[in-house]
Amino acid sequence: MKPAAEIGQPLADIDTPSLIVDLDALTRNLKRMADTITDSGTDAKLRGHSKTHKSPIIGRMQMDLGAVGVCCQKVSEAEVMVEGGVDNVLLSNQIAGAAKLDRLADLNRRAYVPFCVDHLSGIAQASEAAVRAGVTMNALVEIDVGAGRCGCAPGAAAVELAKAIDDTDGLRFGGIQAYHGSAQHIRAYNERQAATEGAVTMARNTVALLSEAGFRCDIVGGAGTGTFRTEAASGVYNELQAGSYVFMDADYARNGGEDGGAFDIFEHALFVLATVMSQPSPDRAVVDAGHKTCAIDSGPPTAFEMPGAEVTRISDEHSVIELGNVNDRPQWGDKILLVPGHIDPTVNLHDTYICVSGLHTPDARVADIWPVAARGCVF
């Protein structure tokens, strides 16, 4: 199959629909996160969430700027990261099933790959895999700090699981996972802050109880793009698991910032390039990117820097854009940039990143092409 782009091509010659990385904005986002954490004056380190980018290349870029490693959700993602040169990968998720745990134990022969537990059965099964492989694996106890998804209750229940880990062959207690995922997209800053401070309190109290029981938490992990500053300043969290900041999506752009304005500390750096393939009326443009190109679980994509435009309908291969009072309307054959509503599942729909330098300039050209290496790694 002929590739959608070649290195050195101008932006206008890239075939569509294609996943575009603004290489300059990505670089600035990575540096801005690293500098923000450094300037916070805390001991917290970034452990960027690779479920967003699925790329060892970006993971290594994060580590070059001071990240301790990456985290991911699936064993297969961790395998791709380790094979791609990332040797410190936290599985910030529970792993069930002997086949998965055997692969996890094998990874621990080659790299540091801790994982999460929230149930005694998970501890027992992980122990069996570790013993079969002849390795010791680090297990973090996940606590539910408000997300209502995985995790045991904070406090005493976490201490009991830590004791079970400590009493089990092949495992070592490594700390706690305390991520409040649903807080990341609370729109009002004050409400988002309050939810995150509640999570910090639960994490702090759990760490204190663990310490009283004789357990040291090497990792207290959590935080995301919407809340990382609060966790960094807490003095409790020492690993920050922000992921979306590398690219930013339309949904995060709807969050409110600390000053009452927009949540704009990071830039949009990931786009779907699409072509206007039909123009049934002057007020409507239809582009060649639909469900198979953009995830819409967090809303439709938005037309980049086209105020007044609205994506109103999406089908498999089409998006309908109502142009309303847009002044500079795209014409048939024009190419436009769409900002995905949700980055993570959008990335998983594509084989490659087409990395463009000078994206928003007349000299925009393809600087590199990267594989979405962990695409489809959902097991």
C-alpha positions as CSV (number, residue, x, y, z in Angstrom):
1,M,0.0,0.0,0.0
2,K,1.3,3.4,-0.9
3,P,2.0,5.5,2.2
4,A,0.0,8.6,2.9
5,A,3.1,10.7,3.1
6,E,6.9,10.7,2.6
7,I,9.5,12.6,4.6
8,G,10.2,15.9,3.0
9,Q,6.7,16.3,1.5
10,P,4.9,19.6,2.0
11,L,1.7,19.4,4.1
12,A,-0.5,20.0,1.1
13,D,0.7,16.7,-0.5
14,I,-0.1,14.5,2.5
15,D,-3.0,12.1,1.6
16,T,-6.0,12.1,3.9
17,P,-7.3,11.2,6.3
18,S,-4.0,11.1,8.2
19,L,-2.9,11.4,11.8
20,I,-0.7,14.5,12.1
21,V,1.7,15.4,14.9
22,D,2.7,19.1,15.2
23,L,6.3,18.2,16.1
24,D,7.1,21.7,17.4
25,A,4.0,21.8,19.6
26,L,4.7,18.3,20.9
27,T,8.3,19.3,21.8
28,R,7.0,22.4,23.6
29,N,4.4,20.4,25.5
30,L,7.0,17.8,26.7
31,K,9.4,20.6,27.8
32,R,6.6,22.6,29.5
33,M,5.5,19.6,31.6
34,A,9.1,18.8,32.6
35,D,9.7,22.4,33.5
36,T,6.5,22.8,35.4
37,I,7.3,19.7,37.6
38,T,10.8,20.9,38.2
39,D,9.6,24.4,39.1
40,S,7.1,23.0,41.6
41,G,10.0,22.4,44.0
42,T,8.7,18.9,44.9
43,D,10.3,15.5,44.6
44,A,7.6,14.3,42.3
45,K,8.6,12.8,38.9
46,L,6.7,12.3,35.7
47,R,5.7,8.8,34.7
48,G,3.9,9.7,31.4
49,H,1.0,7.5,30.5
50,S,1.8,5.7,27.2
51,K,-1.8,4.6,26.6
52,T,-2.2,8.1,25.1
53,H,0.7,8.0,22.5
54,K,1.5,4.2,22.3
55,S,4.9,5.1,21.2
56,P,8.3,4.2,22.7
57,I,9.8,7.1,20.7
58,I,7.7,9.6,22.7
59,G,8.3,7.6,25.9
60,R,12.0,8.0,25.5
61,M,11.6,11.7,24.7
62,Q,9.8,12.0,28.1
63,M,12.5,10.1,29.9
64,D,15.2,12.3,28.3
65,L,13.5,15.2,29.9
66,G,13.5,13.6,33.4
67,A,10.5,11.2,33.5
68,V,11.2,8.2,35.6
69,G,9.6,5.9,33.0
70,V,6.1,5.4,31.5
71,C,3.0,3.7,32.6
72,C,0.5,1.7,30.5
73,Q,-2.7,-0.3,31.0
74,K,-2.0,-3.6,29.2
75,V,0.7,-6.2,29.2
76,S,1.0,-6.0,25.4
77,E,1.6,-2.3,25.6
78,A,4.3,-2.9,28.2
79,E,5.9,-5.4,25.9
80,V,6.1,-2.8,23.1
81,M,7.5,-0.2,25.4
82,V,10.2,-2.5,26.7
83,E,11.1,-3.8,23.2
84,G,11.3,-0.1,22.2
85,G,13.9,0.7,24.8
86,V,11.8,1.9,27.7
87,D,13.1,-0.1,30.7
88,N,10.8,1.3,33.5
89,V,7.1,0.6,32.8
90,L,4.4,0.6,35.4
91,L,1.3,-1.4,34.6
92,S,-1.2,1.0,36.3
93,N,-3.9,-1.6,36.1
94,Q,-5.0,-5.0,37.4
95,I,-3.8,-8.1,35.5
96,A,-6.1,-11.2,35.5
97,G,-5.3,-14.5,33.8
98,A,-2.3,-16.8,33.9
99,A,-1.3,-16.1,30.3
100,K,-1.0,-12.4,30.8
101,L,0.7,-12.8,34.2
102,D,3.3,-15.2,32.7
103,R,4.1,-12.6,30.0
104,L,4.3,-9.9,32.8
105,A,6.7,-12.1,34.7
106,D,8.8,-12.6,31.6
107,L,9.0,-8.9,31.1
108,N,10.4,-8.5,34.7
109,R,13.4,-10.5,33.6
110,R,14.3,-7.7,31.2
111,A,13.0,-4.5,32.8
112,Y,11.4,-3.0,35.9
113,V,7.6,-3.6,35.3
114,P,5.6,-3.2,38.5
115,F,1.8,-3.7,38.4
116,C,-1.4,-3.1,40.4
117,V,-3.6,-5.3,42.5
118,D,-6.8,-4.7,44.4
119,H,-7.9,-8.3,45.3
120,L,-6.4,-11.3,47.1
121,S,-7.1,-13.6,44.1
122,G,-5.0,-11.2,41.9
123,I,-2.2,-11.4,44.4
124,A,-2.3,-15.3,44.5
125,Q,-2.3,-15.6,40.7
126,A,0.5,-13.1,40.2
127,S,2.6,-15.0,42.8
128,E,2.2,-18.2,40.9
129,A,3.4,-16.6,37.7
130,A,6.4,-15.0,39.5
131,V,7.4,-18.3,41.0
132,R,7.1,-20.1,37.7
133,A,9.4,-17.4,36.1
134,G,11.8,-17.3,39.0
135,V,11.4,-13.5,39.4
136,T,10.3,-11.1,42.1
137,M,7.7,-8.6,40.9
138,N,6.7,-5.3,42.6
139,A,3.0,-5.0,43.2
140,L,1.2,-1.7,44.0
141,V,-2.1,-1.7,45.9
142,E,-4.6,0.4,44.0
143,I,-7.1,2.4,46.2
144,D,-10.3,4.0,45.0
145,V,-9.9,7.7,45.6
146,G,-13.2,8.7,44.0
147,A,-13.3,7.3,40.5
148,G,-15.5,4.4,41.4
149,R,-13.7,2.0,39.1
150,C,-10.9,-0.3,40.3
151,G,-9.2,-0.2,43.7
152,C,-9.9,-1.3,47.2
153,A,-11.1,1.0,49.9
154,P,-8.4,3.5,51.2
155,G,-6.9,2.9,54.6
156,A,-7.2,-0.5,56.4
157,A,-8.1,-2.5,53.4
158,A,-5.0,-1.4,51.6
159,V,-2.9,-2.4,54.6
160,E,-4.4,-5.9,54.5
161,L,-3.5,-6.3,50.8
162,A,0.0,-5.0,51.5
163,K,0.4,-7.7,54.2
164,A,-0.8,-10.3,51.8
165,I,1.7,-9.2,49.2
166,D,4.5,-9.3,51.8
167,D,3.5,-12.8,52.8
168,T,3.4,-14.1,49.2
169,D,6.3,-15.7,47.3
170,G,7.6,-13.9,44.3
171,L,6.0,-10.5,45.1
172,R,7.2,-7.4,46.9
173,F,5.0,-4.5,48.1
174,G,5.9,-1.5,46.0
175,G,3.5,1.3,47.0
176,I,0.0,2.5,46.1
177,Q,-1.8,3.6,43.0
178,A,-4.2,6.5,43.7
179,Y,-5.6,7.8,40.4
180,H,-8.8,9.9,40.3
181,G,-9.6,9.6,36.6
182,S,-13.0,11.1,36.6
183,A,-11.6,14.3,38.2
184,Q,-9.6,15.1,35.1
185,H,-12.5,16.5,33.1
186,I,-14.4,18.3,35.8
187,R,-14.9,21.6,34.0
188,A,-14.8,24.1,36.8
189,Y,-11.3,24.5,38.3
190,N,-12.5,24.9,41.9
191,E,-14.6,21.7,41.6
192,R,-11.8,19.8,40.0
193,Q,-9.4,21.0,42.7
194,A,-11.8,19.9,45.5
195,A,-12.1,16.4,44.0
196,T,-8.4,16.1,43.7
197,E,-7.7,17.3,47.2
198,G,-10.1,14.6,48.4
199,A,-8.0,12.0,46.6
200,V,-4.8,13.5,48.1
201,T,-6.3,13.2,51.6
202,M,-7.2,9.5,51.0
203,A,-3.8,8.7,49.6
204,R,-2.0,10.6,52.5
205,N,-4.0,8.7,55.2
206,T,-3.4,5.4,53.5
207,V,0.4,6.0,53.3
208,A,0.4,6.9,57.0
209,L,-1.4,3.7,57.9
210,L,1.0,1.7,55.8
211,S,3.9,3.3,57.4
212,E,2.6,2.5,60.9
213,A,2.3,-1.1,59.8
214,G,5.9,-1.1,58.7
215,F,5.4,-0.6,54.9
216,R,7.3,1.9,52.8
217,C,5.7,3.1,49.5
218,D,8.4,3.4,46.8
219,I,5.7,4.6,44.5
220,V,2.7,6.8,45.3
221,G,1.3,7.2,41.8
222,G,-1.7,8.9,40.2
223,A,-2.5,12.3,38.8
224,G,-3.4,13.3,35.2
225,T,-3.2,16.1,32.8
226,G,-6.2,17.9,34.4
227,T,-4.9,17.7,38.0
228,F,-1.2,17.0,38.1
229,R,-0.2,20.3,39.8
230,T,-2.3,19.5,42.8
231,E,-0.8,16.0,43.3
232,A,2.7,17.3,42.7
233,A,2.3,19.9,45.4
234,S,0.8,17.5,47.9
235,G,4.0,16.1,49.2
236,V,2.4,12.6,49.0
237,Y,2.5,11.7,45.3
238,N,6.0,11.0,43.9
239,E,4.9,9.9,40.5
240,L,2.6,11.8,38.1
241,Q,0.8,9.8,35.4
242,A,-0.3,12.5,33.0
243,G,-0.7,11.3,29.5
244,S,-2.9,13.6,27.3
245,Y,-0.7,16.7,27.8
246,V,1.6,15.5,25.1
247,F,-1.1,16.1,22.4
248,M,-4.2,17.6,24.1
249,D,-7.7,17.0,22.7
250,A,-10.9,19.0,22.3
251,D,-12.3,17.6,25.5
252,Y,-9.5,18.8,27.7
253,A,-9.7,22.2,26.0
254,R,-13.2,22.5,27.6
255,N,-11.7,22.5,31.1
256,G,-11.5,25.7,33.0
257,G,-8.1,27.1,34.1
258,E,-7.0,28.3,37.5
259,D,-7.5,32.0,36.6
260,G,-11.0,31.5,35.3
261,G,-10.0,31.3,31.7
262,A,-9.2,28.3,29.5
263,F,-7.1,25.3,30.5
264,D,-4.4,26.3,28.0
265,I,-1.1,25.4,29.6
266,F,-0.5,22.8,26.8
267,E,-1.1,23.2,23.0
268,H,-3.0,21.0,20.6
269,A,-0.3,18.9,18.9
270,L,-2.3,16.1,17.4
271,F,-4.7,16.5,14.4
272,V,-6.5,14.5,11.8
273,L,-5.9,16.0,8.4
274,A,-9.0,15.8,6.3
275,T,-10.1,16.9,2.8
276,V,-13.3,18.6,1.9
277,M,-14.7,16.0,-0.5
278,S,-18.2,17.4,-0.9
279,Q,-19.8,20.8,-0.6
280,P,-23.6,20.4,-1.0
281,S,-24.2,24.0,-0.1
282,P,-22.1,27.1,0.8
283,D,-22.9,26.5,4.5
284,R,-21.8,22.9,4.6
285,A,-18.6,21.0,4.1
286,V,-18.2,17.2,4.1
287,V,-14.7,15.8,4.9
288,D,-13.3,12.4,4.4
289,A,-12.7,11.5,8.0
290,G,-15.3,9.8,10.1
291,H,-15.7,7.1,12.8
292,K,-12.9,5.1,11.4
293,T,-10.5,8.0,11.9
294,C,-11.7,9.9,15.0
295,A,-13.1,8.6,18.2
296,I,-16.2,10.5,19.4
297,D,-16.8,9.1,22.9
298,S,-15.9,12.5,24.3
299,G,-17.7,14.4,21.5
300,P,-16.9,15.1,17.9
301,P,-13.7,16.6,16.6
302,T,-13.5,20.3,16.2
303,A,-12.2,22.2,13.2
304,F,-8.9,23.8,14.2
305,E,-9.0,27.6,14.4
306,M,-12.3,27.8,12.5
307,P,-14.6,29.7,15.0
308,G,-18.2,29.2,14.1
309,A,-17.8,25.8,12.5
310,E,-19.4,22.8,14.0
311,V,-19.1,19.1,13.3
312,T,-22.7,18.0,13.4
313,R,-22.8,14.5,11.9
314,I,-20.3,11.7,11.6
315,S,-20.6,8.4,9.7
316,D,-18.0,5.8,8.9
317,E,-16.0,7.8,6.4
318,H,-17.6,11.3,6.6
319,S,-17.9,14.2,8.9
320,V,-20.4,17.0,8.2
321,I,-19.2,20.5,9.2
322,E,-21.8,23.3,9.3
323,L,-20.0,26.5,8.5
324,G,-22.5,29.0,9.9
325,N,-20.9,32.4,10.1
326,V,-17.3,31.2,9.3
327,N,-15.6,34.0,7.4
328,D,-12.9,32.1,5.6
329,R,-14.8,29.0,4.5
330,P,-13.0,26.0,3.2
331,Q,-13.7,25.1,-0.4
332,W,-14.0,21.8,-2.2
333,G,-10.6,20.1,-2.2
334,D,-9.2,22.1,0.7
335,K,-7.5,20.3,3.6
336,I,-8.4,21.1,7.1
337,L,-7.1,20.1,10.6
338,L,-9.5,18.4,13.0
339,V,-8.8,18.3,16.7
340,P,-10.0,14.9,18.1
341,G,-12.5,14.9,20.9
342,H,-10.5,12.1,22.7
343,I,-6.9,11.5,21.8
344,D,-6.3,8.0,23.1
345,P,-8.8,5.9,21.1
346,T,-8.2,8.2,18.1
347,V,-4.5,7.3,18.1
348,N,-5.4,3.6,18.3
349,L,-7.2,3.9,14.9
350,H,-4.0,4.8,13.0
351,D,-0.9,2.9,12.0
352,T,1.4,5.9,11.8
353,Y,2.1,9.4,13.0
354,I,3.0,11.8,10.3
355,C,5.2,14.3,12.1
356,V,5.2,17.8,10.6
357,S,7.5,20.7,11.4
358,G,6.3,24.2,11.0
359,L,2.7,22.9,10.8
360,H,1.0,26.3,10.9
361,T,3.4,28.0,8.5
362,P,3.6,28.0,4.7
363,D,6.8,25.9,4.9
364,A,5.1,23.0,6.7
365,R,6.7,19.7,5.8
366,V,6.9,16.1,6.9
367,A,9.9,15.8,9.2
368,D,9.4,12.1,10.2
369,I,7.0,9.2,10.2
370,W,6.6,7.2,13.4
371,P,4.7,4.0,13.9
372,V,1.9,3.9,16.4
373,A,3.8,0.9,17.8
374,A,1.3,-0.3,20.4
375,R,-1.7,0.1,18.2
376,G,-4.2,-2.7,18.9
377,C,-2.4,-3.8,22.1
378,V,-5.5,-4.2,24.1
379,F,-4.7,-7.6,25.8
